[in-house]
């Protein structure tokens, strides 16, 4: 399919937060100052040019917005104040909607009302299910022999675990299908021929970058990398505990503070709480370049994550101190906040970046391997041609 100019692309991108790009005249200062720029990955200049020319197919197949970690150096050094770093942030929102075949991501990024409506609808459904399946036990069953609240008497862990698994399968299916769509737009539709073995040899880069978030370390602001890594590992720890080990995590037994269940829970809680407070503080102050510009979806994500963490802390405090009714009420509130956050943020919004970034690195390595293979083939063909002439 030809890469035709789309005159409506500009108006479409503005809905995702792309501001006026007239200031950019391609001096190359942004690319020269970016610590993450490599050969063949000339961001943000390359994508800005594609935007200006209306090359929608080229933009849909671009990996540069995900390979950019928004150090902010490009925007600080831009002589025209074109703010290329913010453009890359907006492009990540746009590409998230391009990969999402359901259209929900586009709806969320283009309308505050739509995003808030989805949050309240999902929260209301959780409340209704909680009313149906929870059961306030007799007062004599509220407190366990250890002195804690018998939370499984109120909301049996089997019900919650079943809901967890249903949600996990749904979210995994949506996210994986979006990543497959990303693969087709980045690799297949761009006509890139990847050698079969490279899918396996390059896969380690995906795993390593997901675990380490190593690309952030190339930015000058090391604390940003440390906080982000702490936040991500805390989230993954809690997610695994809740999805895979909920019957161990949601228990009426009160373990000692040094028990692995408590230690892992405290690590996850501290990482999420400290991480969200850090980003709320930075985005409120707006002193650092990568915190000056916030889309409303950025705030929605941070606030939901903070409230999920805070309500989880309250559930734990009330439970171990034998405050039964407070535990039951805040537990339902916790589910009403946590569920819409996961349902919206994981496949359609900010949290999906955790998957798209490492896969972008993986696809970039596949493209590079394919290019190297093609160069070898061309050199071999040239050599054979010379031999035949000789």
GUBA-88016 format. One line per 8 residues: number of its first residue (from 1); for each residue x, y, z of C-alpha. Coordinates in Angstrom, 2 decimals. Each point is the difference from the previous one (the first is absolute). Last residue first. Layout:
BEGIN
NUM	X:Y:Z | ...
END
This chain:
BEGIN
390	36.18:-11.68:-14.13 | -3.62:0.88:-0.78 | -1.26:-3.07:1.88 | 2.24:0.79:2.95 | -1.21:3.60:0.14 | -3.60:-1.16:-0.04 | 0.70:-2.51:2.75 | 1.52:2.73:2.18
382	-2.94:2.33:-0.64 | -2.46:-2.75:0.93 | 1.94:-0.71:3.18 | 0.06:3.68:0.90 | -3.74:0.28:-0.62 | -0.72:-3.07:2.12 | 2.17:1.32:2.83 | -1.79:3.36:-0.18
374	-3.39:-1.76:0.09 | 1.00:-1.94:3.10 | 1.17:3.20:1.67 | -3.33:1.65:-0.83 | -1.93:-2.98:1.38 | 2.07:0.07:3.21 | -0.69:3.74:0.33 | -3.72:-0.52:-0.48
366	-0.07:-2.80:2.57 | 1.94:2.21:2.43 | -2.57:2.77:-0.46 | -2.78:-2.55:0.54 | 1.49:-1.04:3.34 | 0.57:3.62:1.09 | -3.62:0.77:-0.94 | -1.09:-3.11:1.91
358	1.79:1.36:3.08 | -1.84:3.35:-0.32 | -3.43:-1.34:-1.03 | -0.44:-2.22:3.06 | 0.60:2.51:2.80 | -1.62:2.59:-2.26 | -3.30:-1.85:0.54 | -0.09:1.58:3.48
350	-0.75:3.43:-1.50 | -3.14:-0.81:-2.00 | -2.04:-2.69:-1.73 | 1.04:-3.51:1.06 | 1.33:0.56:3.53 | -1.46:3.43:0.85 | -3.69:-0.62:-0.58 | -0.74:-3.41:1.54
342	2.76:0.33:2.58 | -1.10:3.42:1.27 | -3.67:-1.03:-0.27 | 0.69:-2.97:2.31 | 2.20:1.76:2.57 | -2.40:2.79:0.92 | -3.19:-2.03:0.57 | 2.05:-2.83:1.50
334	1.47:2.38:2.60 | -3.45:1.44:0.76 | -1.23:-3.55:0.65 | 2.92:-0.60:2.36 | -0.58:3.39:1.65 | -3.50:-1.06:1.04 | 0.98:-3.44:1.31 | 3.09:1.22:1.86
326	-1.89:2.87:1.67 | -2.68:-2.48:1.06 | 2.58:-2.35:1.55 | 2.53:2.21:1.76 | 2.07:-2.86:1.48 | 3.35:1.79:-0.10 | 1.50:-2.33:-2.63 | -2.93:0.63:-2.30
318	-0.24:3.78:0.41 | 3.68:0.48:-0.82 | -0.09:-2.38:-2.99 | -3.17:1.46:-1.49 | 1.40:3.50:0.55 | 3.18:-0.86:-1.91 | -2.07:-1.36:-2.90 | -2.08:3.20:-0.02
310	3.21:2.05:-0.27 | 1.44:-2.17:-2.78 | -3.15:0.09:-2.11 | -0.33:3.74:0.67 | 3.58:0.62:-1.20 | -0.46:-2.15:-3.11 | -3.28:1.74:-0.83 | 1.60:3.43:0.50
302	3.06:-0.81:-2.11 | -2.04:-1.46:-2.87 | -2.54:2.80:-0.07 | 2.78:2.58:0.12 | 1.72:-1.39:-3.07 | -3.39:-0.32:-1.72 | -0.51:3.75:0.44 | 3.15:0.61:-2.05
294	2.91:1.43:1.94 | 2.67:2.42:-1.20 | 2.71:1.31:2.31 | 1.06:-3.36:1.43 | 2.61:-1.09:-2.56 | 1.60:3.44:0.03 | 0.40:0.14:3.75 | -1.51:2.91:1.92
286	-3.64:-0.91:-0.47 | -0.72:0.13:3.76 | -3.24:-2.00:-0.24 | 1.40:-2.53:-2.48 | 3.04:-0.59:2.20 | -2.01:-0.38:3.23 | -2.57:-2.32:-1.57 | 2.86:-2.00:-1.51
278	1.78:-0.41:3.35 | -3.23:-0.75:1.87 | -0.85:-2.72:-2.52 | 3.41:-1.61:0.31 | 0.13:0.13:3.80 | -3.42:-1.62:0.35 | 0.54:-2.61:-2.72 | 3.46:-0.97:1.21
270	-1.02:0.00:3.68 | -3.03:-2.17:-0.69 | 1.90:-2.51:-2.10 | 2.80:-0.29:2.58 | -2.48:-0.21:2.87 | -1.93:-2.79:-1.70 | 3.17:-1.91:-0.79 | 1.13:0.27:3.64
262	-3.45:-0.92:1.36 | -0.36:-3.15:-2.08 | 3.65:-0.87:0.56 | -0.56:0.02:3.84 | 2.09:2.64:1.79 | -3.05:1.95:1.27 | -1.45:-3.13:1.57 | -3.00:-1.48:-1.81
254	-3.62:0.83:0.70 | -2.14:-2.86:-1.27 | -3.32:1.00:-1.55 | 1.55:-0.22:-3.42 | 0.12:2.04:-3.18 | 3.65:-0.46:-1.05 | 0.20:-3.79:0.11 | -3.35:-0.51:-1.77
246	1.01:2.86:-2.31 | 3.17:-1.73:-1.19 | -0.14:0.20:-3.80 | -2.05:3.14:-0.65 | 0.51:1.99:3.21 | 3.59:-1.02:0.65 | 1.01:0.36:-3.66 | -1.57:3.48:-0.23
238	1.57:1.08:3.28 | 3.49:-0.97:-1.13 | -0.53:1.51:-3.47 | -1.14:3.29:1.56 | 2.93:0.14:2.39 | 2.44:-0.82:-2.80 | -1.46:2.81:-2.10 | 0.01:2.60:2.79
230	3.54:-0.78:1.13 | 1.24:0.12:-3.61 | -1.74:3.36:-0.55 | 1.45:1.38:3.22 | 3.52:-1.14:-0.88 | -0.24:1.25:-3.60 | -1.28:3.44:1.03 | 2.69:0.16:2.69
222	2.62:-0.44:-2.78 | -0.91:3.24:-1.80 | 2.62:0.21:-2.77 | -1.88:-2.46:-2.21 | 1.84:-3.17:-0.96 | -1.33:-1.73:3.11 | -3.55:0.13:-1.36 | 1.02:-2.52:-2.67
214	0.65:-2.57:2.71 | -3.65:-0.55:0.99 | 1.61:-3.02:1.72 | -2.70:-2.68:-0.22 | -1.70:1.15:-3.20 | 3.33:0.84:-1.62 | 1.43:-3.44:0.78 | -3.06:-1.92:-1.19
206	-0.27:1.85:-3.31 | 3.75:-0.17:-0.64 | -0.08:-3.78:0.62 | -2.38:-0.36:-2.94 | 2.71:0.89:-2.52 | 1.29:-3.55:-0.55 | -3.51:-1.47:-0.11 | -1.68:2.15:-2.63
198	3.39:0.13:-1.71 | -0.24:-3.71:-0.88 | -2.89:0.62:-2.39 | 1.86:2.57:-2.11 | -2.00:3.23:-0.12 | -1.17:1.39:-3.33 | -1.11:3.63:0.45 | -2.74:1.14:-2.42
190	-1.11:2.94:2.16 | -3.43:-1.58:0.37 | 1.55:-3.13:1.51 | 2.42:1.58:2.48 | -1.38:3.09:1.73 | -3.70:-0.15:-0.94 | -0.21:-3.79:0.27 | 1.92:-0.09:3.28
182	-2.18:2.75:1.53 | -3.11:-2.03:-0.87 | 1.59:-2.97:1.76 | 0.67:2.30:2.96 | -3.67:1.05:-0.01 | -1.09:-3.66:-0.03 | 2.32:-0.67:2.94 | -1.44:2.92:1.98
174	-3.64:-0.94:-0.62 | 0.51:-3.70:0.72 | 2.08:0.68:3.10 | -2.64:2.41:1.32 | -2.83:-2.49:-0.53 | 1.93:-2.97:1.39 | 1.06:2.03:3.05 | -3.52:1.32:0.59
166	-1.44:-3.52:-0.01 | 2.83:-1.19:2.25 | -0.50:2.80:2.49 | -3.78:-0.54:0.09 | 0.59:-3.66:0.83 | 2.49:1.04:2.68 | -2.52:2.42:1.52 | -2.67:-2.68:0.18
158	2.40:-2.58:1.46 | 1.24:2.54:2.56 | -3.40:0.07:1.66 | -1.13:3.61:0.67 | -1.29:0.52:3.52 | 1.13:-3.22:1.68 | 3.18:0.30:-2.06 | 0.72:3.31:1.75
150	0.13:-1.52:3.45 | 1.33:3.13:1.71 | 3.03:-0.46:2.24 | 0.22:-0.98:3.65 | 2.00:-3.21:-0.40 | -3.17:-2.03:0.80 | -1.67:1.67:-3.01 | -2.46:2.90:0.33
142	-3.22:0.50:-1.94 | -1.42:-3.49:0.69 | -1.85:0.87:3.25 | -1.55:3.01:-1.73 | -1.79:-2.32:-2.39 | 1.36:0.22:-3.51 | -0.50:2.83:-2.53 | -0.29:-1.79:-3.32
134	1.62:1.08:-3.24 | -1.21:-1.45:-3.30 | -2.90:2.23:-1.00 | 1.10:3.24:1.66 | 3.51:-0.44:-1.32 | -1.29:-0.72:-3.49 | -1.99:3.26:0.07 | 2.98:1.96:1.31
126	2.28:-1.48:-2.68 | -2.54:0.96:-2.68 | -0.12:3.55:1.39 | 3.81:0.26:-0.14 | -0.04:-1.19:-3.62 | -2.62:2.62:-0.93 | 1.78:2.73:2.00 | 3.35:-0.58:-1.70
118	-1.59:-0.27:-3.45 | -1.85:3.31:0.54 | 3.24:1.67:1.14 | 1.76:-1.05:-3.21 | -2.91:0.97:-2.27 | -0.44:3.39:1.66 | 3.69:0.75:-0.32 | -0.21:-0.63:-3.74
110	2.66:-0.48:-2.67 | 2.43:-2.21:1.89 | -2.74:-2.26:1.39 | -1.82:-0.37:-3.32 | 3.24:-0.74:-1.83 | 0.80:-2.68:2.55 | -3.46:-1.50:-0.32 | 0.27:-0.43:-3.79
102	-0.11:-3.80:0.34 | 2.96:-0.65:-2.33 | 2.48:1.68:2.34 | 3.31:0.28:-1.87 | -0.83:3.43:-1.45 | -1.39:1.22:3.34 | 3.30:-0.78:1.75 | 1.73:1.64:-2.96
94	-1.81:3.29:0.69 | 0.83:-0.03:3.69 | 3.63:-0.72:-0.80 | -0.11:2.81:-2.54 | -1.07:2.43:2.72 | 3.05:-0.88:2.05 | 2.20:0.41:-3.07 | -1.49:3.44:-0.61
86	0.74:0.92:3.61 | 3.67:-0.76:-0.58 | 0.04:2.05:-3.21 | -0.86:3.21:1.88 | 0.11:2.44:-2.95 | 1.82:2.51:2.17 | 1.82:1.29:-3.10 | 3.57:-0.50:1.18
78	-0.83:-3.52:1.29 | 2.53:-0.84:2.73 | -2.44:-0.40:2.89 | -2.54:-1.82:-2.17 | 2.57:-2.51:-1.24 | 1.49:-0.50:3.46 | -3.40:-0.98:1.47 | 1.08:-3.51:0.99
70	-3.20:-1.16:-1.68 | 0.65:-3.74:-0.24 | 0.05:-0.07:-3.82 | 0.16:-3.57:-1.30 | -3.80:-0.11:0.19 | -0.45:3.14:-2.13 | 2.70:-1.30:-2.39 | -1.76:-3.24:-0.93
62	-1.74:1.32:-3.10 | -2.38:-2.19:-2.00 | -3.07:2.11:0.67 | 2.01:3.13:-0.84 | 1.07:-1.38:-3.37 | -3.61:-0.96:-0.76 | -1.28:3.45:0.96 | 2.47:1.99:-2.07
54	-1.60:3.44:0.40 | 3.16:1.86:-1.01 | 0.20:1.93:3.27 | -0.59:-3.15:2.02 | 2.67:-1.95:-1.89 | 2.46:2.86:0.57 | -0.78:0.02:3.71 | 0.58:-3.74:0.00
46	3.56:0.30:-1.36 | 0.98:2.95:2.21 | -0.87:-1.71:3.30 | 1.75:-2.26:-0.52 | 2.67:-1.05:-2.43 | -0.09:-3.75:0.44 | 1.95:-1.37:-2.98 | 3.32:0.44:1.76
38	-0.71:0.61:3.66 | -1.71:2.74:2.00 | -0.31:-0.75:3.71 | 2.21:2.78:1.39 | -2.00:2.62:-1.94 | 2.04:3.15:-0.61 | 0.70:-0.53:-3.72 | -3.55:-1.10:-0.70
30	-1.48:3.08:1.64 | 2.45:2.37:-1.70 | -0.82:-1.40:-3.45 | -0.86:3.39:-1.52 | -3.25:-1.45:-1.23 | -2.12:3.15:-0.29 | -2.20:-0.69:3.03 | -2.05:3.00:1.11
22	-2.94:-0.98:-2.21 | -0.62:-3.02:2.21 | -3.17:1.31:1.66 | -0.85:-2.29:2.89 | -0.41:-3.77:-0.06 | -2.31:-0.81:2.93 | -1.87:-3.05:-1.27 | -2.78:2.07:-1.58
14	2.67:2.00:-1.82 | 1.06:-3.20:-1.74 | -3.31:-0.30:-1.86 | 0.11:3.60:-1.19 | 3.49:-0.53:-1.42 | -0.86:-3.34:-1.58 | -2.85:1.51:-2.04 | 2.20:0.78:-3.03
6	0.99:-3.70:-0.32 | 2.89:-0.40:-2.43 | 0.03:-3.46:-1.56 | 2.37:-2.78:1.03 | -0.92:-2.44:-2.72 | -1.33:-3.41:0.92
END
